[in-house]
Amino acid sequence: MEPSTKPTQPPKDDPITVEELKQYDGTDPSKPVYVAVKGTVFDVSPRREMYSPGKGYSVFAGKDGSRGLGMSDLKPENAVADYSTLDDKQMKVLDDWHAYYTKRYNIVGKVAPSS
C-alpha cells in the first residue's frame, strides 16, 4: 500500500533543541507539528489531526518519544527520547517506526544535544 503522504523536500539536519521542539506540539495552528524519532525530527503536519491535543498520537507531538514508540505505548511517561532500556524486539519496532516516518514525512532537523 502506498503511503498517503510522502516527503516533498530533501531531508535537513538543522539542529533543533528540545525547547524549540516543544513549540511544535500541535497547540498552535499557525505552526507545523513535529515529532522526533531516534533524534530525527519529522514534520507530521500533513496528518495534524492525529497529533493535535487530545488525539491518539498527541503524546509524541513536540518531542522525541522514541521509547514509547518502541514499546507501542501511548502513556506520556514513556514518550521520552531515551530508548536505551528497549529490548531487541522493541528496538525492531522503533526502527520500523523510524522507517515509516522517513517514507512519509519531511525531515526538518535533528534533536540537538542539551547544553
C-alpha positions as CSV (number, residue, x, y, z in Angstrom):
1,M,0.0,0.0,0.0
2,E,1.3,3.4,-0.9
3,P,1.7,5.9,1.9
4,S,-0.9,8.7,1.9
5,T,1.8,11.3,2.4
6,K,5.3,11.5,1.1
7,P,8.3,13.7,1.8
8,T,8.2,16.8,-0.5
9,Q,11.6,18.3,0.5
10,P,15.1,17.0,0.8
11,P,16.0,16.0,4.4
12,K,17.6,18.7,6.6
13,D,19.9,18.2,9.5
14,D,19.4,21.5,11.2
15,P,19.8,21.3,15.0
16,I,16.6,21.7,16.9
17,T,16.8,22.0,20.7
18,V,14.4,20.1,23.0
19,E,13.0,23.5,24.0
20,E,12.4,24.5,20.3
21,L,10.8,21.2,19.6
22,K,8.3,21.7,22.4
23,Q,6.9,24.7,20.4
24,Y,5.7,22.4,17.7
25,D,3.3,20.3,19.7
26,G,0.1,21.0,17.7
27,T,-1.3,23.5,20.2
28,D,-0.6,26.5,17.8
29,P,-2.5,26.0,14.5
30,S,-0.1,28.5,12.8
31,K,2.9,26.3,13.4
32,P,3.8,22.9,12.0
33,V,3.6,19.8,14.2
34,Y,7.0,18.0,14.7
35,V,7.7,14.5,16.1
36,A,11.2,13.2,16.7
37,V,12.1,9.5,16.4
38,K,15.6,8.5,17.4
39,G,16.7,12.1,17.3
40,T,15.4,12.7,13.7
41,V,12.8,15.5,13.6
42,F,9.8,15.0,11.2
43,D,7.2,17.5,10.2
44,V,3.9,15.5,10.7
45,S,1.7,18.5,9.8
46,P,0.1,16.6,6.8
47,R,-1.5,14.4,9.4
48,R,-2.0,17.1,12.1
49,E,-5.4,15.6,13.0
50,M,-3.6,12.6,14.5
51,Y,-1.2,14.7,16.6
52,S,-3.4,17.6,17.9
53,P,-4.0,17.9,21.6
54,G,-6.4,15.1,22.8
55,K,-5.8,12.9,19.7
56,G,-4.2,9.5,19.6
57,Y,-0.6,10.4,18.9
58,S,-0.6,13.8,20.6
59,V,1.7,12.3,23.3
60,F,4.5,12.3,20.7
61,A,3.9,15.8,19.3
62,G,6.7,18.3,20.1
63,K,9.1,15.8,21.5
64,D,11.2,12.7,20.9
65,G,9.0,9.9,22.1
66,S,11.2,7.0,20.9
67,R,10.8,4.8,24.0
68,G,7.0,5.0,23.8
69,L,7.0,4.2,20.1
70,G,9.3,1.2,20.6
71,M,7.1,-0.1,23.5
72,S,3.9,0.6,21.4
73,D,2.8,2.6,24.5
74,L,0.9,5.9,24.4
75,K,1.5,6.7,28.1
76,P,3.0,10.2,28.4
77,E,5.6,9.0,30.9
78,N,7.0,6.6,28.3
79,A,7.1,9.2,25.5
80,V,10.7,10.1,26.1
81,A,13.8,10.2,24.0
82,D,15.9,7.6,26.0
83,Y,15.3,4.3,24.4
84,S,18.3,2.5,25.9
85,T,16.0,0.3,28.0
86,L,14.3,-1.3,25.0
87,D,14.9,-4.9,24.3
88,D,15.7,-6.3,20.8
89,K,12.1,-6.8,19.8
90,Q,11.2,-3.2,20.9
91,M,14.2,-1.8,19.1
92,K,12.9,-3.5,15.9
93,V,9.5,-1.8,16.5
94,L,11.3,1.5,17.0
95,D,13.4,1.1,13.8
96,D,10.2,0.2,11.9
97,W,8.6,3.4,13.1
98,H,11.7,5.4,12.1
99,A,11.5,3.9,8.6
100,Y,7.7,4.6,8.5
101,Y,8.2,8.3,9.3
102,T,11.1,8.6,6.9
103,K,8.9,7.4,4.0
104,R,6.0,9.6,4.8
105,Y,7.2,12.9,6.3
106,N,9.8,15.7,5.6
107,I,12.8,15.5,7.9
108,V,13.3,19.0,9.2
109,G,16.3,18.5,11.5
110,K,18.0,16.6,14.3
111,V,17.4,17.0,18.1
112,A,20.4,19.0,19.3
113,P,22.2,17.7,22.4
114,S,21.3,19.7,25.5
115,S,24.0,22.2,26.5
